[in-house]
Amino acid sequence: MAKDFAWEAEPESSRSGNNGKYQTGLLLSGGVVMLVLAAVGVFFAKSSGIKPVIQPLGPLAEPVAAVRNPDEAGIPRVAQRSEAALQAEAELLARKFLEAAAVEDLLPLVRNPEVAEARMRGFYPGGKIEAPGMQPLGSGAGLAVRGKLVSLAVRTRDFEEKSLAFIDTPQGLKIDWEGSAGWSEISWKEFMATKPTSSRVFRVILAPVDYYNFEFTDDQKWQSYRLESPDHEHALYGYAEKGTVLNGNMLTAKDAKRINLMLSLKFPADATSNNQVLIDRFVAEGWVEEGPP
């Protein structure tokens, strides 16, 4: 195997045979001559009474600072913590979140509270919350990390399974309330009742289906999907035009039975059904927007 390390490279003199030995001899001879001349110079200086000038040493050089790994700056802070420490922080925050009885109790726990507060007050009538509580985490708690995003699988007092979403911030982990609550810009009930033709952002559970009806009967033009609300109480049929970038963004769901997405939805003009909608825009994979809201 070829040796690529510098300290394992063969010295040049050993590869040049006698010529290398000759050059080495010259260097040694030259060194001896220089030493002799220096000694003679000191002898004459002492004999003539001239003191040799000795230059003082300069200040010691500062030690070279340790060079940081240039890749370390790109590693999210959340990934630099141990799994045990990360789970302990997330568990404490999750327990406070699930035991909160009012919007005021949630505000210190969530990301972007200045944006989330108005949304929470519309979501919880009167600002009061029926706290579901939280069961102790087992040894195999479902903790997952992706970039700055952390998710933790928990169970409420009634053993309902929930997945809470956290974002790592300079102040530590904060809960993404919108993703954890499945919040949408308009309630599913109101959306289906009013049938707006302007887009609204929804968190949906998407599954590809083979269903074409009302304004969307052309299966050569449209790709159909079943869109379920996060609380599993409502369902819509959403359509995206085949061959578009929009539909291509959702084709990864073809291999999955169900996938969580954020989509912008609207009704077609003069809609005759309250559950057949246009998928207007792909917002995000999953229910958490990692950028600013």
Phi and psi restraints in degrees (value plus and minus 20) as a CYANA .aco file:
   2 ALA   PHI     -86.3   -46.3
   2 ALA   PSI     121.4   161.4
   3 LYS   PHI    -119.4   -79.4
   3 LYS   PSI      98.0   138.0
   4 ASP   PHI    -120.1   -80.1
   4 ASP   PSI     -29.7    10.3
   5 PHE   PHI    -100.7   -60.7
   5 PHE   PSI     120.7   160.7
   6 ALA   PHI     -82.0   -42.0
   6 ALA   PSI     -60.2   -20.2
   7 TRP   PHI     -94.3   -54.3
   7 TRP   PSI     -26.1    13.9
   8 GLU   PHI    -123.1   -83.1
   8 GLU   PSI     -19.8    20.2
   9 ALA   PHI     -93.6   -53.6
   9 ALA   PSI     123.6   163.6
  10 GLU   PHI     -92.8   -52.8
  10 GLU   PSI     112.3   152.3
  11 PRO   PHI     -79.4   -39.4
  11 PRO   PSI     127.7   167.7
  12 GLU   PHI     -83.5   -43.5
  12 GLU   PSI     -57.3   -17.3
  13 SER   PHI     -85.1   -45.1
  13 SER   PSI     -52.3   -12.3
  14 SER   PHI     -93.3   -53.3
  14 SER   PSI     -35.4     4.6
  15 ARG   PHI    -115.6   -75.6
  15 ARG   PSI     -25.4    14.6
  16 SER   PHI    -127.3   -87.3
  16 SER   PSI      -9.6    30.4
  17 GLY   PHI      44.1    84.1
  17 GLY   PSI    -158.8  -118.8
  18 ASN   PHI     -84.1   -44.1
  18 ASN   PSI     -50.7   -10.7
  19 ASN   PHI     -80.3   -40.3
  19 ASN   PSI     -58.2   -18.2
  20 GLY   PHI     -86.0   -46.0
  20 GLY   PSI     -61.6   -21.6
  21 LYS   PHI     -83.1   -43.1
  21 LYS   PSI     -59.1   -19.1
  22 TYR   PHI     -82.1   -42.1
  22 TYR   PSI     -64.7   -24.7
  23 GLN   PHI     -84.0   -44.0
  23 GLN   PSI     -57.9   -17.9
  24 THR   PHI     -84.9   -44.9
  24 THR   PSI     -60.2   -20.2
  25 GLY   PHI     -81.5   -41.5
  25 GLY   PSI     -61.4   -21.4
  26 LEU   PHI     -81.3   -41.3
  26 LEU   PSI     -62.4   -22.4
  27 LEU   PHI     -83.0   -43.0
  27 LEU   PSI     -62.0   -22.0
  28 LEU   PHI     -85.3   -45.3
  28 LEU   PSI     -61.6   -21.6
  29 SER   PHI     -82.5   -42.5
  29 SER   PSI     -63.6   -23.6
  30 GLY   PHI     -81.7   -41.7
  30 GLY   PSI     -57.4   -17.4
  31 GLY   PHI     -86.0   -46.0
  31 GLY   PSI     -60.4   -20.4
  32 VAL   PHI     -83.6   -43.6
  32 VAL   PSI     -63.5   -23.5
  33 VAL   PHI     -79.9   -39.9
  33 VAL   PSI     -62.7   -22.7
  34 MET   PHI     -83.9   -43.9
  34 MET   PSI     -60.4   -20.4
  35 LEU   PHI     -82.9   -42.9
  35 LEU   PSI     -62.4   -22.4
  36 VAL   PHI     -82.5   -42.5
  36 VAL   PSI     -65.6   -25.6
  37 LEU   PHI     -81.8   -41.8
  37 LEU   PSI     -59.1   -19.1
  38 ALA   PHI     -84.2   -44.2
  38 ALA   PSI     -62.6   -22.6
  39 ALA   PHI     -83.5   -43.5
  39 ALA   PSI     -61.8   -21.8
  40 VAL   PHI     -81.7   -41.7
  40 VAL   PSI     -61.0   -21.0
  41 GLY   PHI     -82.5   -42.5
  41 GLY   PSI     -61.3   -21.3
  42 VAL   PHI     -85.6   -45.6
  42 VAL   PSI     -60.5   -20.5
  43 PHE   PHI     -80.0   -40.0
  43 PHE   PSI     -66.8   -26.8
  44 PHE   PHI     -88.2   -48.2
  44 PHE   PSI     -53.7   -13.7
  45 ALA   PHI     -85.0   -45.0
  45 ALA   PSI     -61.5   -21.5
  46 LYS   PHI     -87.7   -47.7
  46 LYS   PSI     -58.8   -18.8
  47 SER   PHI     -86.4   -46.4
  47 SER   PSI     -53.4   -13.4
  48 SER   PHI    -111.0   -71.0
  48 SER   PSI     -20.2    19.8
  49 GLY   PHI      61.3   101.3
  49 GLY   PSI     -15.7    24.3
  50 ILE   PHI    -106.5   -66.5
  50 ILE   PSI     104.7   144.7
  51 LYS   PHI    -104.4   -64.4
  51 LYS   PSI     113.0   153.0
  52 PRO   PHI     -84.4   -44.4
  52 PRO   PSI     120.5   160.5
  53 VAL   PHI    -103.6   -63.6
  53 VAL   PSI     104.8   144.8
  54 ILE   PHI    -132.0   -92.0
  54 ILE   PSI      95.9   135.9
  55 GLN   PHI     -93.2   -53.2
  55 GLN   PSI     110.3   150.3
  56 PRO   PHI     -86.6   -46.6
  56 PRO   PSI     130.2   170.2
  57 LEU   PHI     -91.7   -51.7
  57 LEU   PSI     122.5   162.5
  58 GLY   PHI     -94.1   -54.1
  58 GLY   PSI     153.8   193.8
  59 PRO   PHI     -83.2   -43.2
  59 PRO   PSI     128.2   168.2
  60 LEU   PHI     -83.8   -43.8
  60 LEU   PSI     119.2   159.2
  61 ALA   PHI     -87.1   -47.1
  61 ALA   PSI     124.6   164.6
  62 GLU   PHI     -87.1   -47.1
  62 GLU   PSI     123.0   163.0
  63 PRO   PHI     -82.6   -42.6
  63 PRO   PSI     123.3   163.3
  64 VAL   PHI     -89.0   -49.0
  64 VAL   PSI     108.7   148.7
  65 ALA   PHI     -86.0   -46.0
  65 ALA   PSI     127.7   167.7
  66 ALA   PHI     -83.9   -43.9
  66 ALA   PSI     114.4   154.4
  67 VAL   PHI    -105.5   -65.5
  67 VAL   PSI     104.8   144.8
  68 ARG   PHI     -95.2   -55.2
  68 ARG   PSI     128.8   168.8
  69 ASN   PHI     -82.2   -42.2
  69 ASN   PSI      98.7   138.7
  70 PRO   PHI     -81.2   -41.2
  70 PRO   PSI     -42.6    -2.6
  71 ASP   PHI     -98.9   -58.9
  71 ASP   PSI     -36.9     3.1
  72 GLU   PHI     -85.0   -45.0
  72 GLU   PSI     -52.5   -12.5
  73 ALA   PHI     -83.6   -43.6
  73 ALA   PSI     -45.8    -5.8
  74 GLY   PHI    -108.0   -68.0
  74 GLY   PSI     -22.6    17.4
  75 ILE   PHI    -106.5   -66.5
  75 ILE   PSI     102.9   142.9
  76 PRO   PHI     -77.2   -37.2
  76 PRO   PSI     125.7   165.7
  77 ARG   PHI     -77.2   -37.2
  77 ARG   PSI     -55.7   -15.7
  78 VAL   PHI     -83.3   -43.3
  78 VAL   PSI     -49.9    -9.9
  79 ALA   PHI    -101.6   -61.6
  79 ALA   PSI     -29.5    10.5
  80 GLN   PHI    -111.3   -71.3
  80 GLN   PSI     -22.5    17.5
  81 ARG   PHI    -118.0   -78.0
  81 ARG   PSI     134.8   174.8
  82 SER   PHI     -90.6   -50.6
  82 SER   PSI     136.1   176.1
  83 GLU   PHI     -81.9   -41.9
  83 GLU   PSI     -58.0   -18.0
  84 ALA   PHI     -84.2   -44.2
  84 ALA   PSI     -63.8   -23.8
  85 ALA   PHI     -86.3   -46.3
  85 ALA   PSI     -60.4   -20.4
  86 LEU   PHI     -85.5   -45.5
  86 LEU   PSI     -62.8   -22.8
  87 GLN   PHI     -86.4   -46.4
  87 GLN   PSI     -58.8   -18.8
  88 ALA   PHI     -82.9   -42.9
  88 ALA   PSI     -62.3   -22.3
  89 GLU   PHI     -86.2   -46.2
  89 GLU   PSI     -63.5   -23.5
  90 ALA   PHI     -87.0   -47.0
  90 ALA   PSI     -59.3   -19.3
  91 GLU   PHI     -84.2   -44.2
  91 GLU   PSI     -64.0   -24.0
  92 LEU   PHI     -81.1   -41.1
  92 LEU   PSI     -64.2   -24.2
  93 LEU   PHI     -87.3   -47.3
  93 LEU   PSI     -60.4   -20.4
  94 ALA   PHI     -83.2   -43.2
  94 ALA   PSI     -60.2   -20.2
  95 ARG   PHI     -84.7   -44.7
  95 ARG   PSI     -63.7   -23.7
  96 LYS   PHI     -82.2   -42.2
  96 LYS   PSI     -60.1   -20.1
  97 PHE   PHI     -84.2   -44.2
  97 PHE   PSI     -65.3   -25.3
  98 LEU   PHI    -100.8   -60.8
  98 LEU   PSI     -28.9    11.1
  99 GLU   PHI    -126.6   -86.6
  99 GLU   PSI     -16.5    23.5
 100 ALA   PHI     -89.6   -49.6
 100 ALA   PSI     117.7   157.7
 101 ALA   PHI    -128.2   -88.2
 101 ALA   PSI     -24.8    15.2
 102 ALA   PHI    -170.8  -130.8
 102 ALA   PSI     140.1   180.1
 103 VAL   PHI     -77.8   -37.8
 103 VAL   PSI     -58.0   -18.0
 104 GLU   PHI     -78.9   -38.9
 104 GLU   PSI     -52.0   -12.0
 105 ASP   PHI     -91.8   -51.8
 105 ASP   PSI     -45.9    -5.9
 106 LEU   PHI    -102.9   -62.9
 106 LEU   PSI     -50.7   -10.7
 107 LEU   PHI     -75.4   -35.4
 107 LEU   PSI     -61.6   -21.6
 108 PRO   PHI     -90.8   -50.8
 108 PRO   PSI     -30.8     9.2
 109 LEU   PHI    -118.3   -78.3
 109 LEU   PSI     -34.8     5.2
 110 VAL   PHI    -128.5   -88.5
 110 VAL   PSI     137.3   177.3
 111 ARG   PHI     -96.5   -56.5
 111 ARG   PSI     132.6   172.6
 112 ASN   PHI      26.1    66.1
 112 ASN   PSI      35.6    75.6
 113 PRO   PHI     -81.7   -41.7
 113 PRO   PSI     -47.1    -7.1
 114 GLU   PHI     -86.5   -46.5
 114 GLU   PSI     -45.8    -5.8
 115 VAL   PHI    -112.5   -72.5
 115 VAL   PSI     -60.3   -20.3
 116 ALA   PHI     -90.7   -50.7
 116 ALA   PSI     -47.6    -7.6
 117 GLU   PHI     -78.7   -38.7
 117 GLU   PSI     -69.1   -29.1
 118 ALA   PHI     -82.7   -42.7
 118 ALA   PSI     -57.5   -17.5
 119 ARG   PHI     -87.0   -47.0
 119 ARG   PSI     -60.3   -20.3
 120 MET   PHI     -87.4   -47.4
 120 MET   PSI     -58.1   -18.1
 121 ARG   PHI     -88.1   -48.1
 121 ARG   PSI     -49.8    -9.8
 122 GLY   PHI     -96.1   -56.1
 122 GLY   PSI     -45.9    -5.9
 123 PHE   PHI    -103.4   -63.4
 123 PHE   PSI     -56.6   -16.6
 124 TYR   PHI    -128.7   -88.7
 124 TYR   PSI      85.6   125.6
 125 PRO   PHI     -76.6   -36.6
 125 PRO   PSI     108.6   148.6
 126 GLY   PHI      52.5    92.5
 126 GLY   PSI     -15.2    24.8
 127 GLY   PHI      54.4    94.4
 127 GLY   PSI     -13.4    26.6
 128 LYS   PHI    -115.7   -75.7
 128 LYS   PSI     124.9   164.9
 129 ILE   PHI    -145.7  -105.7
 129 ILE   PSI     113.4   153.4
 130 GLU   PHI    -102.8   -62.8
 130 GLU   PSI      76.8   116.8
 131 ALA   PHI     -87.0   -47.0
 131 ALA   PSI     101.9   141.9
 132 PRO   PHI     -99.1   -59.1
 132 PRO   PSI     -34.6     5.4
 133 GLY   PHI      49.4    89.4
 133 GLY   PSI    -198.3  -158.3
 134 MET   PHI    -169.5  -129.5
 134 MET   PSI     114.2   154.2
 135 GLN   PHI     -95.1   -55.1
 135 GLN   PSI     132.9   172.9
 136 PRO   PHI     -80.4   -40.4
 136 PRO   PSI     123.7   163.7
 137 LEU   PHI     -92.7   -52.7
 137 LEU   PSI     120.2   160.2
 138 GLY   PHI    -100.7   -60.7
 138 GLY   PSI     157.2   197.2
 139 SER   PHI     -86.6   -46.6
 139 SER   PSI     -48.3    -8.3
 140 GLY   PHI    -123.2   -83.2
 140 GLY   PSI      26.2    66.2
 141 ALA   PHI     -78.5   -38.5
 141 ALA   PSI     122.3   162.3
 142 GLY   PHI    -103.1   -63.1
 142 GLY   PSI      65.9   105.9
 143 LEU   PHI    -123.4   -83.4
 143 LEU   PSI     110.5   150.5
 144 ALA   PHI    -154.9  -114.9
 144 ALA   PSI     124.6   164.6
 145 VAL   PHI    -149.6  -109.6
 145 VAL   PSI     113.5   153.5
 146 ARG   PHI    -164.7  -124.7
 146 ARG   PSI      85.2   125.2
 147 GLY   PHI      43.7    83.7
 147 GLY   PSI    -145.8  -105.8
 148 LYS   PHI    -109.2   -69.2
 148 LYS   PSI     -20.6    19.4
 149 LEU   PHI    -115.4   -75.4
 149 LEU   PSI     113.3   153.3
 150 VAL   PHI    -147.1  -107.1
 150 VAL   PSI     117.4   157.4
 151 SER   PHI    -145.2  -105.2
 151 SER   PSI     126.0   166.0
 152 LEU   PHI    -155.8  -115.8
 152 LEU   PSI     105.3   145.3
 153 ALA   PHI    -105.8   -65.8
 153 ALA   PSI     107.1   147.1
 154 VAL   PHI    -152.3  -112.3
 154 VAL   PSI     151.1   191.1
 155 ARG   PHI    -148.7  -108.7
 155 ARG   PSI     117.5   157.5
 156 THR   PHI     -98.7   -58.7
 156 THR   PSI     158.9   198.9
 157 ARG   PHI     -79.3   -39.3
 157 ARG   PSI     -50.8   -10.8
 158 ASP   PHI    -108.9   -68.9
 158 ASP   PSI      -6.7    33.3
 159 PHE   PHI      45.3    85.3
 159 PHE   PSI       4.0    44.0
 160 GLU   PHI     -97.9   -57.9
 160 GLU   PSI     111.7   151.7
 161 GLU   PHI    -103.6   -63.6
 161 GLU   PSI     111.9   151.9
 162 LYS   PHI    -154.6  -114.6
 162 LYS   PSI     133.3   173.3
 163 SER   PHI    -138.6   -98.6
 163 SER   PSI      98.9   138.9
 164 LEU   PHI    -118.6   -78.6
 164 LEU   PSI     120.0   160.0
 165 ALA   PHI    -127.2   -87.2
 165 ALA   PSI     112.9   152.9
 166 PHE   PHI    -142.4  -102.4
 166 PHE   PSI     128.9   168.9
 167 ILE   PHI    -139.7   -99.7
 167 ILE   PSI     113.3   153.3
 168 ASP   PHI     -99.6   -59.6
 168 ASP   PSI     103.3   143.3
 169 THR   PHI    -143.4  -103.4
 169 THR   PSI     149.1   189.1
 170 PRO   PHI     -78.1   -38.1
 170 PRO   PSI     -41.7    -1.7
 171 GLN   PHI    -112.6   -72.6
 171 GLN   PSI     -10.9    29.1
 172 GLY   PHI      80.7   120.7
 172 GLY   PSI    -188.6  -148.6
 173 LEU   PHI     -87.8   -47.8
 173 LEU   PSI     119.4   159.4
 174 LYS   PHI    -153.5  -113.5
 174 LYS   PSI     124.0   164.0
 175 ILE   PHI     -98.9   -58.9
 175 ILE   PSI     114.5   154.5
 176 ASP   PHI    -102.6   -62.6
 176 ASP   PSI      78.7   118.7
 177 TRP   PHI     -83.3   -43.3
 177 TRP   PSI     -63.0   -23.0
 178 GLU   PHI     -79.3   -39.3
 178 GLU   PSI     -65.5   -25.5
 179 GLY   PHI     -89.2   -49.2
 179 GLY   PSI     -59.2   -19.2
 180 SER   PHI     -90.5   -50.5
 180 SER   PSI     -51.6   -11.6
 181 ALA   PHI    -112.2   -72.2
 181 ALA   PSI     -29.5    10.5
 182 GLY   PHI      48.8    88.8
 182 GLY   PSI      15.6    55.6
 183 TRP   PHI     -89.7   -49.7
 183 TRP   PSI     123.3   163.3
 184 SER   PHI    -149.9  -109.9
 184 SER   PSI     142.5   182.5
 185 GLU   PHI     -85.4   -45.4
 185 GLU   PSI     -43.0    -3.0
 186 ILE   PHI    -165.7  -125.7
 186 ILE   PSI     127.4   167.4
 187 SER   PHI     -86.3   -46.3
 187 SER   PSI     129.0   169.0
 188 TRP   PHI     -81.1   -41.1
 188 TRP   PSI     -57.9   -17.9
 189 LYS   PHI     -83.3   -43.3
 189 LYS   PSI     -65.8   -25.8
 190 GLU   PHI     -87.8   -47.8
 190 GLU   PSI     -59.2   -19.2
 191 PHE   PHI     -79.9   -39.9
 191 PHE   PSI     -65.4   -25.4
 192 MET   PHI     -91.6   -51.6
 192 MET   PSI     -47.7    -7.7
 193 ALA   PHI     -99.9   -59.9
 193 ALA   PSI     -58.0   -18.0
 194 THR   PHI    -115.4   -75.4
 194 THR   PSI     -40.8    -0.8
 195 LYS   PHI      30.3    70.3
 195 LYS   PSI      38.5    78.5
 196 PRO   PHI     -88.1   -48.1
 196 PRO   PSI     125.6   165.6
 197 THR   PHI    -116.8   -76.8
 197 THR   PSI     -18.9    21.1
 198 SER   PHI    -120.3   -80.3
 198 SER   PSI     127.2   167.2
 199 SER   PHI     -90.6   -50.6
 199 SER   PSI     127.1   167.1
 200 ARG   PHI    -153.3  -113.3
 200 ARG   PSI     122.6   162.6
 201 VAL   PHI    -108.1   -68.1
 201 VAL   PSI     110.9   150.9
 202 PHE   PHI    -147.8  -107.8
 202 PHE   PSI     129.4   169.4
 203 ARG   PHI    -116.7   -76.7
 203 ARG   PSI     102.3   142.3
 204 VAL   PHI    -149.8  -109.8
 204 VAL   PSI     139.1   179.1
 205 ILE   PHI    -126.0   -86.0
 205 ILE   PSI      90.8   130.8
 206 LEU   PHI    -122.3   -82.3
 206 LEU   PSI     119.8   159.8
 207 ALA   PHI    -161.7  -121.7
 207 ALA   PSI     110.4   150.4
 208 PRO   PHI     -85.1   -45.1
 208 PRO   PSI     119.0   159.0
 209 VAL   PHI    -157.7  -117.7
 209 VAL   PSI     152.5   192.5
 210 ASP   PHI    -139.4   -99.4
 210 ASP   PSI      53.7    93.7
 211 TYR   PHI    -157.4  -117.4
 211 TYR   PSI     103.6   143.6
 212 TYR   PHI    -156.9  -116.9
 212 TYR   PSI     103.1   143.1
 213 ASN   PHI    -176.6  -136.6
 213 ASN   PSI     147.4   187.4
 214 PHE   PHI      32.2    72.2
 214 PHE   PSI    -141.1  -101.1
 215 GLU   PHI     -94.8   -54.8
 215 GLU   PSI     -21.6    18.4
 216 PHE   PHI    -147.0  -107.0
 216 PHE   PSI      30.2    70.2
 217 THR   PHI    -103.8   -63.8
 217 THR   PSI     -37.0     3.0
 218 ASP   PHI    -102.5   -62.5
 218 ASP   PSI      77.9   117.9
 219 ASP   PHI     -95.7   -55.7
 219 ASP   PSI     -27.0    13.0
 220 GLN   PHI    -101.0   -61.0
 220 GLN   PSI     -42.9    -2.9
 221 LYS   PHI    -117.9   -77.9
 221 LYS   PSI     -58.2   -18.2
 222 TRP   PHI    -130.9   -90.9
 222 TRP   PSI     128.6   168.6
 223 GLN   PHI    -130.0   -90.0
 223 GLN   PSI     109.9   149.9
 224 SER   PHI    -123.2   -83.2
 224 SER   PSI     127.2   167.2
 225 TYR   PHI    -159.6  -119.6
 225 TYR   PSI     126.4   166.4
 226 ARG   PHI    -114.0   -74.0
 226 ARG   PSI     109.0   149.0
 227 LEU   PHI    -136.0   -96.0
 227 LEU   PSI      96.5   136.5
 228 GLU   PHI    -128.9   -88.9
 228 GLU   PSI     123.9   163.9
 229 SER   PHI     -92.9   -52.9
 229 SER   PSI     134.4   174.4
 230 PRO   PHI     -78.2   -38.2
 230 PRO   PSI     -49.2    -9.2
 231 ASP   PHI    -108.9   -68.9
 231 ASP   PSI     -16.1    23.9
 232 HIS   PHI      45.3    85.3
 232 HIS   PSI      -2.0    38.0
 233 GLU   PHI    -116.6   -76.6
 233 GLU   PSI     -35.4     4.6
 234 HIS   PHI    -155.2  -115.2
 234 HIS   PSI     135.4   175.4
 235 ALA   PHI    -167.3  -127.3
 235 ALA   PSI     122.5   162.5
 236 LEU   PHI    -148.1  -108.1
 236 LEU   PSI     142.7   182.7
 237 TYR   PHI    -129.1   -89.1
 237 TYR   PSI      99.0   139.0
 238 GLY   PHI    -127.6   -87.6
 238 GLY   PSI     127.7   167.7
 239 TYR   PHI    -149.7  -109.7
 239 TYR   PSI     115.8   155.8
 240 ALA   PHI    -145.9  -105.9
 240 ALA   PSI     123.2   163.2
 241 GLU   PHI     -91.3   -51.3
 241 GLU   PSI     111.5   151.5
 242 LYS   PHI     -85.2   -45.2
 242 LYS   PSI     127.0   167.0
 243 GLY   PHI      62.2   102.2
 243 GLY   PSI     -17.2    22.8
 244 THR   PHI    -117.5   -77.5
 244 THR   PSI     140.2   180.2
 245 VAL   PHI     -80.7   -40.7
 245 VAL   PSI     -58.6   -18.6
 246 LEU   PHI     -75.7   -35.7
 246 LEU   PSI     -70.4   -30.4
 247 ASN   PHI     -88.1   -48.1
 247 ASN   PSI     -53.7   -13.7
 248 GLY   PHI     -82.1   -42.1
 248 GLY   PSI     -52.2   -12.2
 249 ASN   PHI     -85.1   -45.1
 249 ASN   PSI     -42.8    -2.8
 250 MET   PHI    -122.9   -82.9
 250 MET   PSI     -22.7    17.3
 251 LEU   PHI     -87.6   -47.6
 251 LEU   PSI     -40.6    -0.6
 252 THR   PHI     -81.6   -41.6
 252 THR   PSI     -43.5    -3.5
 253 ALA   PHI     -93.4   -53.4
 253 ALA   PSI     -30.1     9.9
 254 LYS   PHI     -80.7   -40.7
 254 LYS   PSI     -54.0   -14.0
 255 ASP   PHI    -107.5   -67.5
 255 ASP   PSI     -23.2    16.8
 256 ALA   PHI    -138.9   -98.9
 256 ALA   PSI     124.9   164.9
 257 LYS   PHI     -89.5   -49.5
 257 LYS   PSI     -59.5   -19.5
 258 ARG   PHI    -164.9  -124.9
 258 ARG   PSI     123.2   163.2
 259 ILE   PHI    -166.1  -126.1
 259 ILE   PSI     121.5   161.5
 260 ASN   PHI    -106.2   -66.2
 260 ASN   PSI     107.9   147.9
 261 LEU   PHI    -159.2  -119.2
 261 LEU   PSI     141.3   181.3
 262 MET   PHI    -129.5   -89.5
 262 MET   PSI     102.3   142.3
 263 LEU   PHI    -151.7  -111.7
 263 LEU   PSI     130.2   170.2
 264 SER   PHI    -119.2   -79.2
 264 SER   PSI     104.4   144.4
 265 LEU   PHI    -141.8  -101.8
 265 LEU   PSI     132.9   172.9
 266 LYS   PHI    -176.0  -136.0
 266 LYS   PSI     141.8   181.8
 267 PHE   PHI    -110.3   -70.3
 267 PHE   PSI     128.9   168.9
 268 PRO   PHI     -90.4   -50.4
 268 PRO   PSI     139.3   179.3
 269 ALA   PHI     -81.2   -41.2
 269 ALA   PSI     120.8   160.8
 270 ASP   PHI      36.3    76.3
 270 ASP   PSI      22.7    62.7
 271 ALA   PHI     -83.8   -43.8
 271 ALA   PSI     115.7   155.7
 272 THR   PHI    -119.6   -79.6
 272 THR   PSI     -30.9     9.1
 273 SER   PHI    -142.2  -102.2
 273 SER   PSI     129.1   169.1
 274 ASN   PHI    -116.2   -76.2
 274 ASN   PSI     -10.7    29.3
 275 ASN   PHI    -153.8  -113.8
 275 ASN   PSI      -1.6    38.4
 276 GLN   PHI    -137.5   -97.5
 276 GLN   PSI      92.9   132.9
 277 VAL   PHI    -150.0  -110.0
 277 VAL   PSI     139.3   179.3
 278 LEU   PHI    -108.2   -68.2
 278 LEU   PSI     114.2   154.2
 279 ILE   PHI    -105.3   -65.3
 279 ILE   PSI      89.1   129.1
 280 ASP   PHI    -109.9   -69.9
 280 ASP   PSI     -50.5   -10.5
 281 ARG   PHI    -178.6  -138.6
 281 ARG   PSI     120.9   160.9
 282 PHE   PHI    -109.2   -69.2
 282 PHE   PSI      98.7   138.7
 283 VAL   PHI    -114.4   -74.4
 283 VAL   PSI     -72.7   -32.7
 284 ALA   PHI    -184.0  -144.0
 284 ALA   PSI     133.4   173.4
 285 GLU   PHI    -104.6   -64.6
 285 GLU   PSI     112.5   152.5
 286 GLY   PHI      64.7   104.7
 286 GLY   PSI    -193.4  -153.4
 287 TRP   PHI    -129.3   -89.3
 287 TRP   PSI      -8.0    32.0
 288 VAL   PHI    -141.3  -101.3
 288 VAL   PSI     106.9   146.9
 289 GLU   PHI    -109.4   -69.4
 289 GLU   PSI      95.0   135.0
 290 GLU   PHI     -95.4   -55.4
 290 GLU   PSI     -40.1    -0.1
 291 GLY   PHI    -107.6   -67.6
 291 GLY   PSI    -193.4  -153.4
 292 PRO   PHI     -81.5   -41.5
 292 PRO   PSI     126.4   166.4
